[in-house]
């Protein structure tokens, strides 16, 4: 089985992002990767605290609450309880939407 690299699967991972930042900034890949990981950690920490993260020109990360509810097991049809949960949502900014559709 052949492993596909990010450029072949049309996806960017943390390493790819760090390499791009390092090349644009003239920094080392290690420093850029650390910066990327710190940004993601800060967003995750803010979300865990219930805070909204607003990045002008990019978008907003916002925690959404899902109430507990009843559902059905699709294989048996049995009624099950689905616990309340929190999810992280993303809403793109107009500038990003325009860039994607422009």
Beta strands, then each sheet from edge to edge (+ up, - down):
strand 1: 53-55
strand 2: 59-66
strand 3: 69-72
strand 4: 79-82
strand 5: 85-92
sheet 1: 1+ 2- 5+
sheet 2: 3+ 4-
end
